[in-house]
């Protein structure tokens, strides 16, 4: 388990994209669950990137924006559950 590998004074960065979950519809993303569970723990930060953070081709940025808009409401509903 990941948590058992974090030692004293250690720092860890976990990355993921909740818009790219390829699990069956009836199965929740572990990342979505972790964000919900850990959101109020002191010492743990959660950072979300948006279209301003995309520095690739303009088409990539447009696709990113549309993907976020399309999945934002679905993701919110999963986090609230």
C-alpha positions in Angstrom: 0.0 0.0 0.0 1.2 3.5 -0.9 0.6 5.0 2.5 2.9 2.5 4.3 5.8 3.7 2.2 5.7 7.3 3.2 8.3 8.0 5.9 8.8 10.8 8.4 9.3 14.2 6.7 8.5 12.6 3.3 6.5 14.4 0.5 4.5 12.7 -2.2 2.8 13.9 -5.3 0.0 11.9 -6.8 -1.3 12.9 -10.2 -4.4 11.8 -12.0 -7.1 13.0 -14.3 -10.7 12.4 -13.2 -11.9 13.1 -16.7 -10.1 10.0 -18.0 -11.7 7.3 -15.9 -12.2 4.2 -18.0 -13.9 2.1 -15.3 -17.4 0.6 -15.8 -20.2 3.1 -15.0 -21.1 1.2 -11.7 -17.5 1.4 -10.4 -16.1 4.5 -8.7 -12.7 6.0 -9.4 -10.3 5.6 -6.5 -8.9 9.1 -7.3 -12.4 10.7 -7.0 -12.9 8.8 -3.7 -9.5 9.9 -2.4 -10.1 13.6 -3.3 -13.4 13.5 -1.4 -12.0 11.7 1.7 -8.8 13.7 2.0 -10.1 17.1 1.2 -10.1 18.4 4.9 -7.0 16.9 6.2 -4.3 19.4 7.2 -1.1 18.8 5.4 -2.8 17.4 2.2 -3.3 19.8 -0.7 -5.5 19.2 -3.8 -4.7 21.2 -6.9 -6.8 21.2 -10.0 -5.4 22.5 -13.3 -7.6 24.3 -15.8 -7.3 25.5 -19.4 -4.9 28.2 -18.3 -2.4 25.5 -17.4 -2.5 23.9 -20.9 0.6 25.1 -22.9 0.2 22.8 -25.9 -1.3 23.4 -29.3 -4.5 25.6 -29.3 -6.5 22.6 -30.4 -5.4 20.6 -27.4 -6.5 23.5 -25.2 -9.9 23.6 -26.9 -10.4 19.9 -26.5 -9.4 20.1 -22.9 -11.9 22.9 -22.2 -14.7 20.9 -23.9 -13.8 17.8 -22.0 -13.8 19.6 -18.7 -17.2 21.2 -19.5 -18.7 17.9 -20.5 -17.5 15.9 -17.4 -17.6 18.6 -14.7 -21.2 18.0 -13.6 -20.8 14.2 -13.7 -17.7 14.4 -11.6 -19.3 16.7 -9.1 -22.1 14.2 -8.6 -19.6 11.4 -8.0 -17.7 13.4 -5.5 -20.8 14.3 -3.5 -22.0 10.7 -3.3 
